[in-house]
Amino acid sequence: MTKADIVSEIAKSTGVEKVQVQAIVEAFMESIKTSLTNNNNNVYLRGFGSFIVKKRATKVARNISKNTTITIPEHNIPAFKPAKSFAAKVK
């Protein structure tokens, strides 16, 4: 399902115009991105899941083509953890 599909579904079920729904969906996603990048604050949506920032530790990796080792520094990555009730429905 793409973002356009989501916008179409919401517009169909609520009766709101697609342009307005598109703006709301964009604002929602932008607020999540801003929260995770600037503040490193997690976003919790009860009954759906959590958008969290995970910290990856420093690790050593190999470049197979050059036969060398490189160090990958510690970094943060965004992740999604579904709520237990949501995960149970999917299973």
KAWOHU-V760371 format. One record per pair of residues at least 24 apart in sequence whose ideal C-beta (glycine too) atoms are under 10 Angstrom apart, sorted by the first residue. I is the first residue (numbers start at 1). J is the second residue. Records with the same first field share a line. If there is no record, write none. Layout:
I->J + J
This chain:
3->29
32->78 + 80
33->78
36->76 + 77 + 78 + 79
37->76 + 78
40->76
42->78 + 79 + 81
43->78 + 80
44->81 + 83
45->82 + 83 + 86
46->83 + 85
47->83 + 84 + 85 + 86
48->80 + 82 + 83 + 85 + 86
49->80 + 81 + 82 + 83 + 84 + 85 + 86 + 87
50->79 + 80 + 81 + 82 + 83
51->78 + 79 + 80 + 81
52->76 + 77 + 78 + 79 + 80 + 81
53->77 + 78 + 79
54->78 + 79 + 81
